[in-house]
Amino acid sequence: MTTIQSGPGTLPGRGAAEAAVVDDLVSEPRRGSRRRSLYAGTNNTNTWRYALKKDWRLYSLLVLPLVFLLIFRYLPMAGNVIAFRRFRPGSSIFGDEWVGFHYIEMFINDPTFWRVFWNTVILGGLTLAICFPLPIILALMFNELRSNAFKRVAQSISYLPHFMSIVIVAGIVLQLTSLNGTFNQILGLFGAESVAFMQQPQWFRTIYVSSEVWQTVGWGTILYLAALTTIDPQLYEAARIDGANRWKQMWHVTLPGIAPTMVVLLILNVGTFMAVGFEKVLLLYNPLIYSTADIIATYVYRVGITSSNFSYATAIGLFEAIIGLILILSANGIARKMGGNSLW
């Protein structure tokens, strides 16, 4: 029997060709392991450690926002436990004794809570239905202007109310709607009697939504104007070649181009549906118009801060937060299924 020495071992009675094949089979796992280690080394350059080491200056800009969110957004969530515990001022911040769903049952059986709940739903619905589409319409109007000078002036004028303090805005609203205010003076010119706008509950929702439109619509056009700049001008040229007029170009080119931005902002607005402006309502309302002006946020303020019933107020606030979470998850899921655009 002949023995052929080949590679790492001896193969008795085998030819040189078969020995070479066996050598390849023996050495293949070694080459495969070296190849995998080489690829693994390449993939390591894509890990978060490598990215952090490479762009640490850029990531350092996230430190302050993350610290802010941690201290003022996430740590206070631990205080929600007092919705299920009896809290007394001066005692433990997490309450003294476990009471279960006692405070939740209290606000469910409280008719005042349901009054402020429906006031919040109505005000939030009116604000969403009116203040959401108006920035889109205004942005489309700005986009159609041909005079750049007039466009810049009009945009600046529409932005200005956003930078005014809520206190100033509330003061202006109260001045305009007072018995001797501008609105009643205009009514007097036509021989009409003065109207106590801020003493009649039926006027509050109109006044609140109107002030929201004046203060927020101009600022809301910024994102839509930015989205309009990303639309390819060749799409408009193709539409004109096909005979589309300005209205058809807006409907078939402009609106689909800003649709993703519209969907994202709609989801965010739906998520804050229950978070009606607390500061403005607090500055505008009074006991005479509680029936339409009192909302969950102001009710929680009176119950929690004024009456020092912190556990009861926390239970109501937790209920409001859960509703907001359900709304934003539902809106995101519906948007993803219908159009494919969503936050996540």
Helices and strands as residue ranges (DSSP letters): E 3-6, E 9-12, H 16-43, G 44-46, H 48-54, H 56-59, G 60-62, H 63-69, I 70-74, G 75-83, E 85-86, E 97-98, H 102-108, H 111-131, H 133-144, H 148-159, G 160-163, H 166-177, H 182-189, G 197-199, G 201-203, H 204-228, H 233-241, H 246-249, I 250-254, H 255-271, H 278-284, G 287-289, H 290-293, H 296-301, I 302-306, H 310-338
